[in-house]
Amino acid sequence: RPADYSQGIGKPFQFQDPEIHEARRRIVETAHKYGKFAGTVGGINDFASLVDLGYQFINIGSDVSAIYNYNHDNMTKMVEVMKAAGVYVGRN
C-alpha cells in the first residue's frame, strides 16, 4: 500500500514524491507484463492520475476513513445542537 511504502522509505504520505510515483508506475508495468490487473488505494482527488498510470482497480474508501468521517460528522452536529440548547460543550 502506498502509505506503508511511503513510511518505509522515510517519506510518509508524500504521495506526489517522484520515488513513490515511480514505484506505482513499476507496479502497473509489472502487473500488466504478467497479465494481471493493477490495483491500488487512492482517493477522489488522485483517481484520474491513477487511471492514467494504468491502474484498473482503485479502492477509494476504507473502513477507517468511513468510521472517522461518520463520527466526525455526528460530533460536529452534536456540538451544534448542544450549543443551540445552551449546553456547555467545553472549549470552543
C-alpha positions in Angstrom: 0.0 0.0 0.0 1.3 3.5 -0.8 1.0 4.8 2.8 3.1 1.8 4.1 5.6 2.2 1.3 6.0 6.0 1.9 6.6 5.3 5.6 9.2 2.7 4.8 11.2 5.0 2.6 11.1 7.9 5.0 8.6 10.0 3.1 5.4 9.5 5.0 2.2 10.3 3.0 4.2 12.2 0.3 2.3 10.5 -2.4 3.4 13.0 -5.1 7.1 12.3 -4.5 8.9 11.1 -7.6 10.1 8.0 -5.9 6.6 6.9 -4.9 5.3 7.8 -8.3 8.0 5.6 -9.9 7.1 2.7 -7.6 3.5 3.0 -8.6 4.4 3.0 -12.3 6.6 -0.1 -11.9 3.7 -1.9 -10.1 1.4 -1.2 -13.1 4.1 -2.2 -15.6 4.8 -5.5 -13.8 1.1 -6.4 -13.3 0.4 -5.8 -17.0 3.5 -7.7 -18.0 2.1 -10.8 -16.3 -1.5 -10.3 -17.5 -2.8 -9.1 -14.1 -4.9 -6.2 -13.1 -3.1 -3.4 -11.3 -4.8 -2.2 -8.2 -4.1 0.3 -5.5 -5.8 2.6 -2.9 -6.4 6.2 -3.7 -8.9 8.9 -3.4 -11.3 11.1 -5.4 -8.5 13.7 -5.9 -6.0 11.3 -7.4 -8.3 8.9 -9.2 -7.7 10.3 -12.7 -4.0 10.2 -12.3 -4.0 6.6 -11.1 -6.1 5.6 -14.1 -3.7 7.5 -16.3 -0.9 5.4 -14.8 -2.7 2.3 -15.8 -4.5 1.2 -12.6 -7.6 -0.8 -13.3 -8.8 -1.3 -9.7 -8.8 1.7 -7.3 -10.2 1.4 -3.8 -11.3 5.0 -2.9 -12.5 4.2 0.6 -11.6 2.4 3.7 -13.2 1.3 6.9 -11.0 3.7 9.0 -11.9 6.8 7.0 -15.6 5.8 6.9 -15.7 5.4 10.7 -13.7 8.7 11.2 -16.0 10.7 8.8 -19.1 9.2 10.4 -18.0 10.1 13.9 -16.6 13.5 13.0 -19.9 14.5 11.3 -22.0 13.3 14.2 -19.9 15.0 16.8 -19.9 18.3 14.8 -23.7 18.1 14.6 -24.0 17.2 18.3 -21.9 20.2 19.3 -24.1 22.5 17.2 -27.3 21.0 18.8 -25.8 21.3 22.3 -24.7 24.9 21.7 -28.2 25.8 20.4 -29.7 24.3 23.5 -27.4 26.3 25.7 -25.5 23.3 26.9 -21.9 23.8 27.9 -19.7 21.8 25.4 -16.2 22.5 26.8 -13.6 24.5 25.0 -14.8 26.4 22.0 
